[in-house]
Amino acid sequence: MKKFPLQGRTLALLAVVVPLLALFVYVVLRSGPLAPVAVTLAQVERKALAPALFGVGTIGARTTTRIGPTVAGRIQRLDVDVGDSVQAGQVLGEMDAVDLQDRLQAQEAALQRVQASLREAQARQAHAQAQATRYAQLLAVRSTSEELAAAKQQELQVADAAVAAAQAEAVRVRAERAAIGTQQRHLRLVAPAAGLVTLRFADPGTTVVAGQAVVEVVDPASLWINVRLDQINAHGLKAGLPAQVVLRSRAGQALAGRVLRVEPLADAVTEEALAKVVFEALPSPLPPLGELAEVTIALPALAAQPVLPNAAVQRVGGQTGVWRWTDGQLQFAPVQLGSADLDGHVQVLQGLDEGDQVVVYSEKPLSARSRIRVVESLAKGASKGAP
């Protein structure tokens, strides 16, 4: 009589446990560690890539002039400030002359004294010349002695030497006066070419040494971008290639440019190639020097090759390859890659054929035994089919 209730309880228990066990198995197989891995697939297709280089650079100037005095002194005045435009030959400021004006006046006085001495020596020379000529004539008619005629010739020679010395002294004094005048002119800070004042290193009243820069002037037309590019992808980089420049202060606005030159020296520490990029048309207003800029350089187009998304490339067991999906089987295929573009595509030189399907994204790391579930997007999880 007690057997039936026991069987009833057992059946009731089984009725509860079996669905729970089935649900557990279903959950483990569908959403647990044994569930298929959601992946997205892409097809290898043949097309020509238009590779490009991307790098970050800073705005600089090809022509930068630092203007300063050639002698030590104190700055008397500065007529320009940062941001001012200047013209060629414009006086930007002046150094304190100190005693140059007094020295110039002293040289003027010395020159007048030398000129007076020269006139006196020339007068003596003319008198000595006349005496020498007269005594030479008297000697010819035997009206004077040879000794007296020789003495007059000697006096003429002394007078000639005095004139020559006075002339040499006049040349020396004129040269010293010209040197002082040159120093006085060099006290003026003059712009050698038209440009824009970007820096002012000192203010009036500051004492500077010879050669020390006081004002920096750049040529706005010589703006360029010092760009750093990854050496791995720099094959084909050369002067003349078109570029697009996006300034940090003007995000979203692409400016046309071109590669002016590729530097012969690269950065061995950062493994970057260096290039200079210029604007096709100067932006207005001009960007400040030192501003960061994003530069994209278009490289020559490549011949058509099988390409795949760069995100599909994996590294398994020290080999570079992709997970290929063929006839319901997942297989790791080693590949040899070529050039890539900025759109996320890379050339496949060996290892895959056109039309092969490869895994682009997966929820988890894959293996040859992984069960997968193909979806359109990992975010949406929309199923495209099941293996």
Number of C-alpha atoms within 10 A of each C-alpha: 5 6 7 9 10 11 11 11 11 12 12 11 11 13 11 11 12 11 11 12 12 11 12 13 14 13 14 13 13 13 12 12 10 13 16 19 20 21 23 22 20 17 19 20 19 17 14 14 23 17 20 21 21 19 19 17 23 19 20 22 17 15 14 18 17 18 19 26 23 16 15 16 18 20 24 17 17 20 12 15 15 13 12 12 16 21 14 11 12 15 16 20 20 22 26 18 18 10 8 14 13 11 15 18 12 13 19 16 13 17 20 14 13 21 16 13 19 21 15 16 22 19 14 19 21 15 15 21 18 14 18 22 16 14 21 21 14 15 17 12 9 10 11 14 13 15 10 14 20 15 14 21 19 14 19 22 16 16 22 19 14 19 21 15 16 21 19 14 18 20 14 14 19 16 13 17 20 14 13 17 16 11 16 17 14 17 23 22 24 20 22 16 15 16 23 19 24 19 16 17 13 15 15 15 14 14 15 19 13 11 13 17 18 21 24 19 25 24 19 20 15 15 22 25 28 22 24 21 24 15 17 10 17 16 11 13 21 15 15 13 17 18 23 21 26 18 21 14 12 12 11 10 12 15 17 17 23 22 22 18 16 17 13 8 10 16 12 9 6 11 13 19 22 22 24 20 28 25 20 13 10 17 10 6 6 10 18 13 15 13 14 20 22 18 28 22 22 21 20 14 11 13 10 12 19 23 25 28 19 18 13 21 21 20 11 15 6 7 13 15 20 25 23 23 19 11 7 11 14 19 17 20 18 19 18 13 19 12 18 21 18 15 12 11 19 23 26 23 15 12 12 21 16 14 12 16 19 26 24 20 18 19 13 11 9 18 12 10 9 16 18 23 19 21 21 15 16 15 8 8 14 13 15 11 10 12 10
